[in-house]
Amino acid sequence: MAPKRSVAFEDSATGIAAARAAGLYVAVVPSLQVADLDHDWLGASLAQPELLNWARELGHGSVH
C-alpha cells in the first residue's frame, strides 16, 4: 500500500521516527505521558471513533 494511505500506530519516539522515515501517517496513543511526540492523530485509545473518522480521510488531502 502507498505510504500516503498507510498508518503506523506508535507509542514511542523511536517508532515514530521510523514511520516518518518510511513516509507513513502516524497515529499515537502514548503508553506513558510523553511530551511532544510527533503525530498526525493523537488519542487516548485506539477505540476512539475519531480515529476511524480520521483514517477515512487518508489520501483525500484533508488530513491534518
C-alpha angles and dihedrals in degrees: 000000000000115000091236088065098038130092132204115206106212142166102184138063091236093055091045091052091052092048092050091049087055091050096246132147111248127223113189131199102170116221089201131030099268123165125227103009109171109242147151092210127021124189146153095238140015086230093069112120089222090069092060091046090051093047092052089062096055113122093017095093096243101096116110 
